[in-house]
Amino acid sequence: MLESINPPPGVTFLVNFAPNLLGSIAFVVLTNRYAPFHISGLTWVIFFVALIPIIATVKGTVHRIMWAKECKRLGAQMPPFVHHTIYTMGIDIIWRVVKSFSYGYINDALPGWDKLYGTTFGFEIFGDYVLTTSEPDHIKTILSTDFESFEKGELFQRDYQSVLGTGVFNSDGEMWKFHRAMTRPFFVRERITDFDLFDHHANAAILKMKSRFAEGEPVDFQVCLSNPFTNRNDRCTCYRRFTLDTATEFLFGSCVNSLSAPLPYAWNSSKVYPVDKKHRSDIFAEAFNAAQLISSRRSRLMDFWFLVEFFEDQTRKPMSIIYEYIDPVLKEALARRASGVLLPGDETKPETLLDHLLQESDGQPLSFHL
């Protein structure tokens, strides 16, 4: 696995912010030099602090006018708008996002707004217009029926690049079409062996639950993993283990065997999970979950995530753990292709997605990077 050398996010933030900072410094220096009166440093600080809400207000007003004109041109209607976010600049939303992300539910950041404004509404964060929807028909349009009209965009790609790279889940346009053309044939096939694979892991999960029920203890079946932003030590639950085992074997032909590890007990159980004995699959699952949570936090904090990860890309550590598992699988598959023994799967040994992609590459060089 090739590892790219990238500067810390804080350096990137400073480079992007440098023109504004240098422009402000130049403005202050020139004003103090040529102005007929003296302006103190405190006055400048107050001026620039007061400038932030002014710029955000002007920016937000311009955006709303542009959206309203576009809606009128298309014969559409502007969705309901949360007006108080104009005055708070969305700081209250950012605070609730950070809090709910670590200790609650994602929707806690928008408290009851769906009941007030409906399933689709807009609000502002520092002058940027944000549109959110939970309308099933809209989600279906975005993810399925009109998928190509809703690109992920540069900001999404920037925030998720360290985890998703430039693959099918993090690309648009021709690059997305290229990846989709390679992967789609694999998923449209109907193979009875796929049902055998899922049935095998489903039975293993059911046996785990039956064993725990026999002890008179409950099983946490929902996805609840250790959260890198809190002090909780919840381990990989039954559903997550089933998902990991089926996905890794289906996609790579190599299972992490997370269902072989003991299930965690409930938080209020008198029985204690052996914290000192962490299964290999727990390490992989926790790293996978951490990478997803960190990437998701970035999209919610927008440009401010650069300040949270100022000195280090926080996805680097969990991704290195993931690559420790994936690297040997990739190297083995590449060796099979190099030796010419990579053959299409059959009913006894079904083809995996990895084998399919290596065949589709047709000898082209492949690169994997962090």
N, C-alpha and C positions, 0 to 999 in steps of 0.2 A: 504494500500500500504506500503510495507516494504521499508525502506530507508537504503541503505548501507552506512557505514561510510568509506569514502575514503579520503586519504590525498590530499591536494591541488596539482594541476598539477606541480607546481614548485618544490615541495618536490620530486615527482617522477622523474622529470628531473634531480635534483641534485643527487639522488641515482643512476640513470643510468649513469650519467656523472662522478661520484665519482672515479671509477677506472682510468679513463684517467687523472683526476685532480691529484689524489694521485701519480700516476706514474710520472707525469711531475714534481711534487714537489720533489719526491724522486730523480729523475734524476738531478735536479738543485742542491739539497743539496749534493749529492755524488760527482758531478762534481766540485763544489766549494771546497769541502773538500780535494779531492785527486788530482785535477788538479795542475800542476806546476805554473799556472798563475791565476790571479784573473779576474773574469768576473763580470761586473757591472750589477745591476738590469735592467737598460735600455737596455743593450745588450740582456739580456734574453727575455725581452718583444718583442724586434724587431725580435729575433730568432723565437719565437713561433708564432708571427703574420705572418712572412714569411713562416712558416711551413704549414699554412692552405692552401694556393693555391698549394703548392708543393704536399701535400697529396691528394688534390682534383684532381690535374692533373694526378697523378699516378693512383689513384683509377678509374678515368674516362677512362684512356687509357687501363687499365686491363679489365674493363667492355666491352669496344668496341671490344677488341680483342676476348674476350670470345663470344660475340654476333656474330661476324663475323665468327668464327669457327663453331658455332652452325648452323648458316644459311647455310654455305658451306656443312656441314654434311647432312642437310635436303634438300639440293638442292634449298634453298630459296635465296632471295635477300634482302640485308640490305636496309631499307627505307632511304630516304634522311635525312641528318643530318644538323642541324643548328650549324655550326662550331664556330661561334663567342661566343657561350655559354661556350666553353672550357676556353676562356680567361676571360670572365666576371663571371665565376662560377655560372651563372644563377641569379646573384643578380638583374640584370635588369628585369628579369621575375618576381621575387618575388615582386619587387617594383610595377610593373604594375598590378600584381594580387591583391595586397592590395588596390591599387587605383581604379581599375575597379570594384572590389568587392563592394566598398562602393558608388562609384559615376558613374559607367558606366555599361558596359556589360562584361560578363565573357570572351568573345573572344577578348576583347581589350588587354588582356595580351599577345596575340600572334599576333601582328599587321601585317596583310597581309601575314603571313607565308604560309597559305594554297594556296595562289596564286603563291608563289615562289616555294614551295616544294611539293604541292599536298595535298590530303586529309589525308595522313598518313606520319608523319615524327617524328624524334627524336631530343632531345636536352638534355643538362646536367644541373643539379642543384647541385653544390658542389660535383661533381664527380659521382652523381647518374644518370643513364641513364633513361630518361623519354620518353615514346612513347605515342603519341596522335593521334587520328584518328577521322575523321568525315565522313568516308566512310560508306554509308548505309549498304552495304553487310557485312562489318566488325562488325558493331554495331548489326546487325541481328544475326550474328554468336555468338557474345559475350552474348547477352541477350536471345537468343532463341534456335537456331539450335544446338549449341555446348556449352550450358550454363555451364555444369558441368566441362568443361575444363578450365574455367576462374573463379577461386575462388576469393573471395573478399580479402582474405589474412589477416594477423595479423595486419598490419598497418591500414587498413580500419576498421576492427573490433575494434581496440583500439580507433580510432578517433570518431566512432559513437556509442560506447557502452553505453554512458550515455543517449542517446536518443532512440536507437533501441534495447538496451539490447542484448539478445542472440537469438532473434527470427528468423523467416524465412528470413528477410531482412538483417540479420547481422551474418549469420552462413555459414559454409561450410561442405562438407563431410556428414557424417552420421547424424549430428545434423540438417543440412539443409533438408536432405531426410525425417527425422522424422517430422519436421514442415510442409513440403510440403505434406506429406501423410495425415496429419490431416486437412489441409486447402483446398486441391485440390477438394475433393468431393463437398464442399459447392459451389465453383465457377463454376463447370461444369453443375450444374442443370439449367434447363430452367423453369422459373416461370413467369407467366404473371403478377403477383403482383409486380415484380421488375420494369416492365415498368410503372405501375401505380405510383410507388414511384418516379421515375425519372420525369415522366410527371407532377406530382403534383408540384415538386420544380421548374421545368422548367417554368411552367405557372406563378409561383410566381415571378421568376426572370424577365420574360417578362413584367408582370404588373408593376414591379418596374421601368423598363426601359421606358415603355410607359408613366408612370407618370412623369418621369424626362424629357422626350422628349416634353411633353405637356408644360413644363415650358420654353422650348426653350434652354435647357441645354444639353450638351453631357454627355455620360456615359463612364467611363473607364472600358471596358470589360475585359482587360487583367489582369493577376495576378500582382498586384502592391500593396505591403503591407508595413507597417511601417518598416523601416530598422534600426536595433539596432546599426548599425555602422555609421549612419548619423543623422542629426537633422531633417530629414523629418518626417512629421506627417500624411502621406497618410493612409487612412483607408482602410478596407477590401472592395475590389471592387466586382462588380456583379458576375463575374465568380467564384471568390474565395468563395463567400458566397454560391453560388449554389453547388460548390464542397463540402464545409464543411457540408452543410445540408444533401445532399444526402449520403455522406460517413458515417456520424455519425449515421444516421437513418438506413442505409443499414447494417452497421457493428455491431452497438450496440443496435439498436432499440430505441435510444434516440436522438432526433435532437437538435442541438444547436440553431436552429431558427435564424440564422444570417440574413436571408432575411427579418426578421421583423424589423431590424434596418434601419435607414435612410442611403441612399447611399451618399457617399462623393461627393462634387462638384469638378469640375476641378480646377487645381491650379490657373488658370487665371480668374476664375469666380468671379463676383461681390458678389455672395452669399457665405456665410461662413458656413462651417460645424460646428455644436455646439460641440466644443472641450471639453467643460466642462461636456457634457453628453455622456459618453462612454458606449455603449451597452455591455452587458455581453458577447455576441458572439464576439465583437471586441477584448475584452481582451483575450479570448481563441484563436482567429485567430492570433493575434499579437504574442502571446506566442508560438504558433505552428510554425509560420514563423520564429521567432527568433531562436528557437531550430534548425531548418533546416539550417539557415544561418550560425550559429556558428559552427555546425558540418561540413558544407561544407567548411568553412574557414579553419578549422583544416586540412582537406585533402590537401588544396592548400598550406598551410604554412609548411606542413610536421612536422618535429620535433620542429620547431620554435614556434608552437602554444603553447607549454608549457610555453614559456617566455611571450607570450601575456596574457595567463591565469594563471600567476605564482601563485597568491595568492588564486584564486577561480575558480572553474569549472563554467564557465559562462552559461552552459546549465541548471544548477541546478534551477535557479529562474524561467525561462519559463516552465521547466518541472514540477515544483511544481504547477504552475497555471493549466497546462494540467491535472495533477492528481486530482486537486480539482473538475474538471468536471467528470473525468473518474471513480474515486473512488466510488461515490455513485452508478453508473451504475453497476460496478463490484460487489459491496456488495449486491445489489439487486438480481443480477443473481446468485451469490453464495448462497444466502438465498433460492432462488427458487430451486436450485439443492439440497440443504441440506434438504428441506422439501419434496422433491420428486415430485414437481409439474412441473418440467422442461420437457415439452413435445415437440415433433417435431412440426414445424409450419405447418399451413394449408393455404388455399386460403384466409381466413379472417384475419389471423395473421401470416404472414410468419416468418419462422425461421431466426434469425440473425446469423452472424458469431460467435458472442459471445456465443449464445446458442449452436451452433454446436460444438464449441471447448470444452465447458463444458461437453457435452454429450460424445465427443470423449475421454475426459480424464478418463471417466469411474470410477469416485470416487477417482482418484489419487490426491494427494495434489498439490495445485497450489500456486505459489509464485509470487508476483509482487514487483518489486523494482525499485528504481531510480538509 
